[in-house]
């Protein structure tokens, strides 16, 4: 069983037991997500029902992004940097909200 969740403007495909990095979340303990899609073990699709529960593992930072500006012959130089904060989540449970829809291999 896997689910697709949305966090920080990005979509993540998750399964139980996965550890993912999402953009910084200020919550401690458990976080619940409303999934966009859940696919159970039989291949049934569940749209926008159910829930994904995750436990906050820790916080990390991404790589340093440096921006430099230079104007020729004027002595103008600027340097700026940024490191995006990320939160590590352990996916503890994925639940479906009801009966799903059976989809055949040709997508109908």
C-alpha positions in Angstrom: 0.0 0.0 0.0 1.3 3.5 -0.8 -0.1 7.0 -0.8 0.7 10.3 -2.5 0.7 13.3 0.0 1.3 17.0 -0.5 3.5 19.0 1.8 5.3 22.3 1.2 4.0 22.6 -2.4 5.5 19.3 -3.4 4.0 15.8 -3.8 5.7 12.7 -2.1 4.9 9.0 -2.8 5.1 7.3 0.6 4.7 3.8 2.0 4.6 2.6 5.6 8.0 2.6 7.2 9.5 5.2 4.8 11.5 8.2 6.0 11.1 11.3 3.9 12.4 14.9 4.1 9.7 17.6 3.7 10.1 21.4 4.0 10.2 22.5 7.6 7.2 21.7 9.8 7.0 23.3 13.3 5.0 20.4 14.8 6.6 17.9 17.3 5.3 14.4 17.7 2.8 13.2 15.1 1.6 14.8 11.9 -1.4 13.9 9.9 -1.7 14.4 6.1 -4.8 14.2 3.9 -3.6 12.0 1.0 -4.3 12.9 -2.6 -4.3 9.2 -3.6 -4.1 5.9 -1.8 -3.4 2.6 -3.6 -4.1 -0.5 -1.5 -2.5 -3.9 -1.9 -5.2 -5.1 -4.3 -4.7 -2.2 -6.6 -7.8 -0.3 -5.6 -7.6 3.5 -5.9 -8.9 5.7 -3.1 -9.1 9.4 -3.9 -8.9 12.1 -1.2 -10.1 9.8 1.6 -8.2 8.2 4.4 -5.2 9.6 6.3 -1.4 9.3 6.5 0.2 9.5 10.0 3.8 10.4 10.3 6.2 10.8 13.3 8.7 13.7 13.4 12.2 12.2 13.5 14.4 15.3 13.4 15.4 18.5 11.5 18.1 18.9 8.9 19.3 21.6 6.5 19.7 21.2 2.8 22.8 22.2 0.8 24.0 25.8 0.7 22.8 27.8 -2.3 25.0 30.7 -3.1 24.1 33.7 -5.2 26.7 36.2 -6.5 26.2 39.4 -8.3 29.0 41.3 -10.1 29.0 44.5 -12.1 32.1 45.1 -14.2 34.4 48.1 -13.6 32.4 49.5 -10.6 33.6 47.5 -7.6 30.0 46.2 -7.1 30.0 42.7 -5.6 27.3 41.0 -3.7 27.1 37.6 -2.1 24.1 35.9 -0.5 23.5 32.3 0.7 20.6 30.2 1.8 20.1 26.8 3.4 16.5 25.4 3.3 15.3 23.7 6.5 13.9 20.2 6.2 12.0 18.0 8.7 12.5 14.2 8.6 9.3 12.2 8.9 8.8 8.5 9.5 5.6 7.3 7.9 3.9 5.2 10.6 0.4 4.4 9.2 -1.6 4.7 6.0 -5.4 4.2 6.3 -8.1 4.2 3.6 -11.4 5.9 4.2 -13.7 3.5 2.5 -14.3 1.3 -0.5 -12.0 1.9 -3.5 -12.5 1.7 -7.2 -11.1 -1.2 -9.1 -9.0 -0.2 -12.1 -8.0 -2.6 -14.8 -4.5 -2.8 -16.4 -5.6 -0.6 -19.4 -6.6 2.3 -17.0 -10.4 2.2 -17.4 
